[in-house]
């Protein structure tokens, strides 16, 4: 019988690949083909054909490519002869599709015979490869059986079984791969790059970018053109990647565990409703008004600036693009207008976040725009400090607070977003120096740095009147004016930048894993390496390699830190952390603050009814002050003459107190001229009746900048013991107004 043309074409294509490849790749393909035949011949002995296909789809294909794409690449397309070469080519790219191909080729093993005729020598190495692959197939066959057998029970524990099996394997074999990486790519060339994946799934990115409330997808054309414009440049947003990949591995495991659970829950009518789903991957975005979508306007009914803002779009994009619209990733936002890295550091240090935003898996720093105007160039000059050093110091404090060891929490994966294009500071060289400072910190501490600004900078500098990526208010009546809030196009692009950098972390991590190459090729390469030693009789190990890194973060980066002493300083701080002592009492993980309120931290803390109720038990005198709104910031303001006082007393505190932090607003204009209050902090012990003054400061409420910003004053003092009391008095001493935006009393 004449061999069909499509089979001849298939055989010729395989022969071309094998002929043009190196010996190691030939042996690798041999092993893969043998494993393919083994996969078909062994697994169907225990599962029927339809059940086999369903198990492969449920357990292997859908979690990586999504159900819709999985079905297109799965059993439903198996009978299409035109797809045979495409399916075989994917053997070199994905274990998931490679195993699915085994099902397809099972009924057509005669296709393999001409190939074996071409590759005549199946030497000992190839046989060892086949033996190892057969063992892997046995393991996979057992896994499929467990997945398929006793469907209600199996599906209800699918996620835990998946995680447990990999946890056990990794304990026994340190070379074991993360399950996401195992499914990502099995080719000898490693996983595809983030850039190639992004371009490959361009249509899916387009569909995933539709706002939920945009039912008719009115933004479709705009989004399509934006993706075409920015996709080739996304790689330019990658500035640095994380150095310790442990958290990346843990986050991928967490995402896979939740995905598997939700997949089983959605596909099984008998799924037990009493089981709690594994927690989602939590991302916390901390920033200013840009993260809240100020000036991000879309003419779609029901779409708010919060929906338009990039953090909201990021959550939707990640879940739709990577997880078939399942709630795998949750994004929380702490976006306080006028706040900066110093504010963020206090929020983290005093644990002021709402409970559902604490302990994130990923923390995205997005204060870059507000950090750039913490001082004007003139203020920096008058203060005998450079803007660069001020921003560098604030930024380093935030990094150290985020990454420091904490017995009660696990440090998050830190991503630093540079979104600043102007125009608070307009000196191009100064702006670039500030960005370079963050790059220095990223390389020193080993966190991920990404830059939306660098990706679009030349477009903006080439046309400062464009409004797609930069704020639309730069030119007002022909005059260059201050505006730092970009529009909807910039926000969607920022969401793409973050999603791309997360994808880059995943693909880079999977490429760096010790066993990213399949074992057969590793075995061949080992033999090749041995052959290239030219029969040396002895080998020497690596001499002078560095010792394991000390625990914790390195010493603070400053001009006084020298190469001569850095190792000793780092090891000293590592010894202070020490090994866990089983006899030590458990760490005190209670909330650090007995009272905390920061305007704009979340919707609740911006609600007048909620804030008045919070303060009511502690107010001694407030007839001359009231809670008022303005500039989208709620806060307490004086309504009486000079001397108007707000007095608060916190009695019988339940834990020792060491600090009081005040968050205040500075603004501009005639109303704020000469604005000033005197703040007095007093304390007394449980046994005393007399108040001791522990701090007095005069706080100014006006500045020369044409913007309203949040500032902080931290009063630190000797510890007020448990059951003692703290009193705060704020008296208007000059001007006609002032604004209190937040107050914390903490250990």
N, C-alpha and C positions, 0 to 999 in steps of 0.2 A: 504494500500500500504506500502511496506517495506521501511523503512527509508534508504536512500543511506548511504554506509559506510563512505563516506567523511563527511557527516553531523553528523554522530554519533561521528566520530573522533574529529570533530570541537567542538561539545557539550562537549565531555569528557575533552578536553584540557581547555575549559573555566571553567568547574566545578573544575578541579584541581587547577587552579589559584585562583578561588574564595575561595575554601576550605582552601588553605594554606595561605591566606592573612588575615590581621587584619581587624577588623570591619570597620575602616575608609576607607580602600581600597575597601572593598566590596560595601559600599555605593557609593563610587566614581564611580565604574564600573556600578552600577545600573543607576546612573545619566547619564553616558556617553551613555549607551545603549538606554535609553529612548530618549535622545537627537538625537541619530542616527536615530531612527524611525521617530521622529518628523521632522528631516531634510529632510527625503525622502518624507513624506506625505504632507508637506506644500509647499516646494519650487517648485516642478513640477506642482503645480496648476497654476503657473504664467509663467512658461517656458516649452517649449517642451523638450523632452528627449535629442535630439542632441544639441539644443541650451544650455540646462542646462550643459551638459558635457563640451561644448566649453567654457562656462563662467567660470566654475570651473577651467579649465585648464589655461585660460588666466589670471584670477584674483587671483588664489590661488597657484597652484602647480608650474608653471614654474619659478616664481621669486625666489623661494628658492632652488629648486633642478635642475634648468635648464630645457630647453624645452625637450631635449632628454630624460632625466631621468624622467621628469614629465609625458611624454607620456607613458613611460614604466610602471609607477605606476598609470596611470590614466585610462581613459575609455577603451583604447585599450586592456587592460588586464583583463577587468571586467568579461569576460566569462570564465576565466580559473579557474576551481574548485580547481586545485592544489595550487593556490595562496591564497585560502580563509583564511587559518590560518595565513599566513604571513601578509596579509592585516589587519586582526583583531588585530594581535599583535601590529601593528603600531598605533593602537588607543592610546596606552599608550605612544607613542613617538612623534607624530606630529599631530597638528591640521589639517594641509593641507591634509595629508593622511587619517586622521580620517573622515574629511568631504567627501572626495572622496569615502571612504568606505560606507558612507551613501547612495550614489547613487547605489552602487553595491548591498547592502543588500535590497534596496527598492523592488526589484522583488521577494525577498525570505524572507519575514517577518516571514514566518512559522518557520524559523530557530530560531527565538527568543523565540517562545512559550516554548520549552523544558527548556530553560534557566530560564524563568520566573517561570516555575513549580519548578525548583530547588531553586530559590531565592523567596520563597513564600511571605515573609513579606516585602511589600513595605510600610514602615512606613512613618510617617509624614515628617521626615527628607528627605527621598527619594523623596517624592512628592514635597517638596519645591525645592529640587534640580532640579527636572524635570521642574518645573515652571520657574525657573531661566534660565535653558538651553533652554526652548522654547522661552523665550524672546530673548536670544542670537541668536537663529535660525531665528527669525523674522527679527532681525537686519541684519543678514547675507543674508537672502533672498532678502531684500530690496537692499542691496549692490550689489548682483549679478544682479538684475534687472536693476539697474542704470548702471552697467558696460556693460550689454548686449544691452539695449535699445538704439536706435538711434546711431548705431555703429560709424559712422564718428565723430560725436560730442563727444560721450563718450570716444572714444579712444584718441581723440586729447587732452582731459583734464584729462586723466586717472591719470597721475602723480599728478597733482594739487589736484584732488578730493581725491586721496588716502591720501596725506599729510594733506589736510584740515580736512578730517574726523577725523584723528588721533589727529591733533592739537586741534580741538574742544573737542574731547573726553577727552584729557588730561587736558584741562582747567577745564572741569566740574568734572573730576574724577582724582585725583592725583594718584590713583592706576593703571591707564591705562598703558598698556605695550607698549614698542617700537614695531612697526610692524614687524621688523625682529625677535624680541624675540617671538612674538606671533606665528610666523610661524616656529620658530626653533624647539620647542618641547612643547607638551602639557602633557607630562607624569607627574605623581605625584612625580617622582624622579628627576625632573628638566631636563635641557638640557643636551645632551651628552657632554662629555669632549672634549677638543681640540684634545687630544691624540686619543680618540676613533673615532672621525670624520676623522682625518688624516689617520688612518689605514683603515677606511671604504672606503675612496675615493682614495686609493692608486693607482689604475689604471688610474684614472682621473688625478692625480698629475703627473704620468708618461707621459701621453699624453700632458699635459699642459706645460711640461718642454722642449718640442721640440722647438728649435730655428726656427724662421720663414724662415730663409734662408737655413735651413737643410731640404730640400724637401723630401729626402729619409730617413730621421731620422737615420742617420749614428751613432748618439750617443745613440740610443735606449738601447743597452745592457749596456753601461756604466751607463746611468741614472737609469736603472732598478736595477742594483747592488748597486748603491749609495743610492737609496731610501731604499732598504732593510737594508743597513748598518746603515744609520743615523736616520731612523724614530724612532726606540725605544729610541733614546737618545735625541730627540728634546725637551722633557720635561725638560732635564737638562740645557737647554739654558735659561729657565725662571728664572730670578733673583728677579724681583719685578714687581708689576703691579701698574697702576695709582691709586691714592687715590680718586680723584674727577672724577666721571664717566660722568659728564655732556657732555664733548666733545665727548666721545665715543657714547653717545646717539645721539648727533647732527650729527655726521659723518655717523652713520647707517641710519638715516633719509635721509640724503643727497644722499647717495648711492642708497637707495630704490627709491627715487623720480626720479633720473636720469634713473635708470633701467626701471621703469614703463613707462617713457616717450619714451625711445628708443624702448621698446618692442612694444608700440602702433604704433610708427612711422614705424617700420619694418614690422608690420603685417597688416597694413591698407593702401590700395592703394589710398584711398581718404584722407589721413592724410594731414592737412594743412602745406605746406612747409614754411609758414611765421612765424611759431612759433619757438622760440629759445629754445633749449634744456636746462634743468637745468645744472649748471656747474658740472664738474666731481669732485671727491674727489682728492685733490692735495696733493701729498707727496713730500717733499723736502729732499734730501739727501745731507748733507754737510760733506766733508771729503777731503782727500788728493789724492795722485796718485792711491791708492788701489781702490777707488771708480770709477776711470777712467779706470780701467782694465789693468794697467801696469803688464806685464808678463802673462796676461790671454790670452793664444793663443789656437785656435781651428783650425784644418786643414780642414776647410769647405770654399769653395770659397765664397767670399763676406762678410764673418763674420769678423768684426773688433774687436779690444780689447774692444771698447765701447759696442758692442753687447754682448760680453762675460762677461762683468762686472756685478756684482750682482744687482746693481740698475736697469739696463735694463731688466735683467731676472725677477726681482721682478714684474715689471709692467706687463709683459706678463703673468707671473704665476698667479697673482691675478685676472686679467681680464678673463683669460681662465678658471681658476679653479672655481671661484665664480660667474662669470657673463656671461657665455656662449660666451666669446670672445668679449663682448661689451666693449666699451671704457668708463668704469665707473671710473677707477683709472688712474691718470696721475702721473708719477714720473719724477721730475726734479732733476738734479744733479749739485751741485757746488763742483767740485773736482779739487782743485788747488794743484799741486805737491809741497811738502815741507811745506804746511800750517798746522796749528794746531788750537786748541780751541781758542787761543787768536785772530788769524786771523778771525775765524768765529764770534767771539763776535763783532769785529769791523764791519764786513759785515752786521750783524744784526742791530747794534746800528746806523750806518750811512745809513742804508737802501740802500745798494749797489746792492742788487739783481735786476735782470731784472724783469720787471713788471709781466711777466707771471710766475715768480717763487715766487713772494711775497705773503704774507698772506696764507701760506699753511695750510691745515687741520692737517697734520701730519708732524713733523720735525724729521728726523733721524740723530742723531749725530754720525759721523763715523770718528772722528779724533784720535781714541785711539792709533793707531800705531804711528802717528807722535807726539802725546803728549808724548809718552814714550821716545823720543829722543830729547826733547826740550833742555835738558842738558845731558852731560855725567856725570857719577858718579864723575869723577875727577873735572869737571867744577863746579858741585854742591858743592863739598868739598871746592874748592878754593873760591867760592862765599859766603861761610858761610850760605848756604841754602840747604835743602834736595831736592832731585828730587821729593819726595812725596809731600812736601808742595808746590812746584812750580806747579806741575800738578793739585793738589787739588785746588789751587787758580784760575788757568786758567779755570778749569772745572766749578767751582762754578760761576765764572763771566759769563760763557756761559749760564748756567741754569737760572740765575737771569735775564739776558737780554732776554731770550726766554720767560720766564713765567711772566714777570712784566706786570702790567696793562698798557694798551695803549688805549687812547680814539679813535684812528684811526683804530685799528686792533683788532682782537680776537686772544688771545694766542693759539698756536697750541698744539696738543697732542704730547708731547715730548717722543721719544724713544731713548735710548742710547745704541749703539751697541759696544760691546767690541770684537774686532777682533784681538787683539795683542797676538801673540805667540812668537815673537822674530824676529830677534835676535839682535836688536840694544842694548838692555839691556839684559844681560845673567844671572843675579843673580835671581834665581827662587823665593826666598823669597821676594826680592824687587819688582818683578813683581806682586806677589800676593798682596802685601801691596797697590800698586797703584790701583789695581782693587777693593780692599776693600774700598778705599776712595770713589770711585764712588758709591758703594753700600750704604755708609753712606749718600751721597748726595741724592740718590734716595729715601731712607727712610725718609729723612728730608723734602724734597720738594715734594715728592709724584709723581715722574715720573716713567716711565717704563724702566727697565734696563734688557737687554738681552745680553747673552754672547755666541757667536760662539766659543770663545777660551775655555771656561769651558767645552763645549760639547765635544770637541775633544782633550782636553789637555792631558789626559792620553795616548791616542794613539800616540801623538807626542812625549811625554816624554819617552814612552816605546820604540820608534824607531825614533830617530832624523834624520834618513836617509830616512824616508818615504817622498813622494812628493805629496800625494793626498791632504792633509790638510795644509801642511806647505810649505814655499818657496822651490823651487827646487835647489836654488843656495847656500845652506848652506855649501856644501862640494865642494870645487874647488881644483882639484888635491890632494884630500885627506886632505886638510886643511879647518878648519871651518872658513867660511868667512861671511861678512855682507850681508844679503839680507832680505828684509821685504815684498816683493811682492809675494803672493801665486799664484797658477795656477787656471785653469778652474774648477777643482773639488771643490776647496775651495770656489770659487765664487758662484757656484750653491748651495752648502751647505749653504752659508750665505743667499741666497735668500730664501731657505727653512726655515731657522731660523727666519727670519723676518716675513714670511707668517704665520708660526706656532704661533708666539707670537701675531700677530694681531688676528688670530683665537682664541687664548686663551683669549684675551681681550673681544672678542665678547661673547664667551660662559660663561666666568666668569661674565660679566655684566648681561647677561640674567638670570643667576642663582641667581644673587643678587637682581634682581628687586623685588619690594614688592609683586607683584601679579604673580610671576612666577608659583605658584601653581594655577591650575584652581579653580574657585570659589566654585564648589561643595565640593571639598576636604577641602578647607579652612573652609567652613561652618561646615563640620563634625568635623574637628580638634578643632574648636571653642567649639563645644558641648562637645567633649571629655575633653578639658581643663577645661571647666566649671565643669564637673563631678568630676575632680580630685582636686577641691578646698576644698573638705570635708566640704561643707556648711559653709565656713567662712562668718561671718556677715559683715566684712569690709575688704577692701584692701587698701594698701598704695602704692602711686605712687613712681617712682624712685627718690630717694633723692640724692642731690649733683651732678646731672648730669652736664656735661660741657655746657657752653654757646655756641651759634653759633660761628663758627670760625670768626676771624677778616677778613676784606677784604685784598686782596693782598697776596704776598708771605711773609713767616716769615722772621725775621731779619737774616742778614748775619751770617753764621755759622763760628765762630772763637773761639780761645782759651779764649778770654775775655768775651764771652757770657755766662751768668750765669743763672741757673734755677730761681734764685730769681727775675731777671729783665726781662726775656724773654717775659712774658705776657704783661707787661707795654710797652715794646718796640714795640711789634707787634701791640698793639692797637693804639699806637701813630702814627705809619705809616699808619694804617687803617684810622684814622681820617683825615690824610692829603689827602687821596684819596677822602673822603667825598661823600655825596650823590650828584647826578647830580642837578645842579641849572638851571632851565628853563630860567632864565634871563641872564645866562652867554653866551658869544659869542661862536659860534661853534669852536671846536678845529682846529688848523692849521695843516692840513694833507698834506701840500705840501712836495715835496722831500726835505730832509735835506741838500743835497749836491748840489752845483752849478756846480761841476765838479767831475767826478769819472771815474777811469779806474783801473782795477785790472787784470793783465795778467793771462790767464787761467780760468777766471770766467766763460766764455762761449766761443763758437767758434768765435763769432763776436769780442770779446775783445782780441782774439789771432790772428786776421787778420791784417797784416801790413798796408794794404791800409786803413782799417777802423781806425786804431790807428793814423796813420799820419794825416788823415783828421780831427780827433778829436783834436789833439794838434795844428794843423796849426794856428788857430786864436790867440793863446796865446804865441807862441814862439817868444822871442826877439832875442835870439842868440843860434844857435845849430850847427854851422859849425864844432865844435869839438866833437859833439856827434851824434850818429845815432841810429836808431831802428834796432835791430839785433835779430836773433833767435839763440837758443842753449839750449840744455837740455830740449827741448820741451817747453821752456819758452821764450816768446818774451819780449824784454825790451830795454830801452835806455842805451847805453854804451859809454864811452869816446873813441875817436879814435886819439886824439892828446896827447901832452906831459902833464906833471904836470901843473896845472893851467887851463886846458881845462874846459870850463864852459857851463852849460845848464841853460838858464835864461827863466823864464815864468812869464807873467804878466796877471792878471785877473782884468780888469777895470770895474768900475761901477757895482759892484756886486748887484744882484737883491734882496738880503736878507742879514741879519746880518751874519757874519762869526766868528766862535770861534775856529776852529781847522783846521790844515793841517796834513794829515797822509801820510807818505811815506812807501811804501812796497819795500823792497830791498832784494837782494839775497846775501847769504853768501855761499862760496864754498871753495875748497881746491886745493892744487897743486901749482907748481911754478908760473903759470900765475896769481894766486890770492895772492901771497905773498905781504904783506904790503899794500894791497888794502884799500884805505881810501878816503872819500870825506868830504868836509866841506859844510854844508847846512845852508843857511841864509834865514830866513823868515822875510819879511818887510811888513809894512802896512801903509796906509795913508787914511785920511778922504776925503770926497768930497771937503771940503773947503781948504785942505792943498796941498802944492806942494812938501813938504819934506817927505821922507820916514823915518819911525820909525822902527828900528829893534826890532822884537818881539820874536826872537829865533835864536840861533846859536848852532849847534851841529856837532861833528865829528863822522861820521858813518863808521864802519869798514866793509869790504867786505869779509874777510877771517875768517875761523875757523878751528879747528883741526879735526872735524868730517869728515869722508869720504863720504859726501853726500852734495848735494846742497839744501838749505832750504830757505824759505821765512821768513823774519823778518819785524817787523813794528816799526816805530818811529812816535809817535803822538805829535805834537806841539799844545799845548793849550795856548790861550792868551786872553787878554781882547777883548771884542767884537768889530769887525770892522763893523761899521754901514752900513746900506743899502746905495748903491751908492758909497761906498768907493772902495779901490783897494788893492790887495794882490800881492806880488812879491816873487818868489822863485828862488834862485840861488844855483846851485850845482857845485862845483869846485873840480876836482881831486887834492888831496893834497899829495898822496903817492901811490906808486905802478904803475901798468900799466893799470888796468881795474877796473870796478865797474859795477853794473847793477841795474837799477831802474825798478821795476816790477809793480809799481802801485802808484797812486796819487789820493787823495780825498781832497776836500775843502768843509767844511761843517759847518752848524750851530751848 
